[in-house]
Amino acid sequence: MTIAVVSDLHSNEMALRAVLHDIKARGIERVACLGDLVGYGPDPLFAVITAMGFEFTIMGNHDEAILYGIPDNFNPIARRASEWTRKELDPDQHNGLFKRAELKQKREAWAFLSNLPRSFDLGSDIFFHDTPLDPGSSRYVHALEDAQAAFAKYSGARRLFIGHSHLPMIFTPGKSLVPKRGKDYKFDSPALFNVGSVGQPRDGDPRASYAIVGEGVTFMRVEYDMQETVRRILANPELDNFLARRLTTGK
């Protein structure tokens, strides 16, 4: 089985389109998403509708925020983006404002978001948004000790996959490393892979990140029409201009 694993789309239509084009060009038909379809970016409905066609999708903390309330740890920029995203997607806020077909699409997207799981288990591979130690807690896996604790908790798994931090990373019981683009990683020991972010990379590389999972795991980077996403953010008065600037630096 080969599957492309994406994460942290963050309402970035142009990045998602480019990644899906790259995936299709490689002959990969299955796609999974590790959450945060929405937040920060200008195109939340496109991200959610697209994810409805994936193999599976996990709920991220930004997805949860628009459904159930924005947590206190969201900074003002993230909070403002989430408030706007909720207004865009919540069908109860659109009665009478859209044609029936558009309202139906928003209702389907909202229902899809509302039923996303916290994890997905494929046996030897298990998928999460944030830490495997406490899925849904919004905690990060930055330290080797956290990864080692996850290996102990999921001792029957060969590989664990996460997103959330927007930083591509690999953890094994003895070390952590930053993956190289295009290299196929295979380990005899358990490994935890952070696949990075499609819609808002933060590792200094502004290209969209995803991983191809088969016998090994290969990290990919994809260029996209970033300036179009920047233009859409700057044109939206509900989204802070900082969200456009950070896309250009990948930080």
Secondary structure by P-SEA (a helix, b strand, c coil): cbbbbbccccccaaaaaaaaaaaaaacccbbbbccccccccccaaaaaaaaccccbbbbcaaaaaacccccccccaaaaaaaaaaaaacccccccccccaaaaaaaaaaaaaaaccccccccccbbbbcccccccccccccccaaaaaaaaaaaccccbbbbccccccccccccbbbbbcccbbbbbccbbbbccccccccccccccbbbbbbccbbbbbbbbcaaaaaaaaaaacccccaaaaaaaaacc
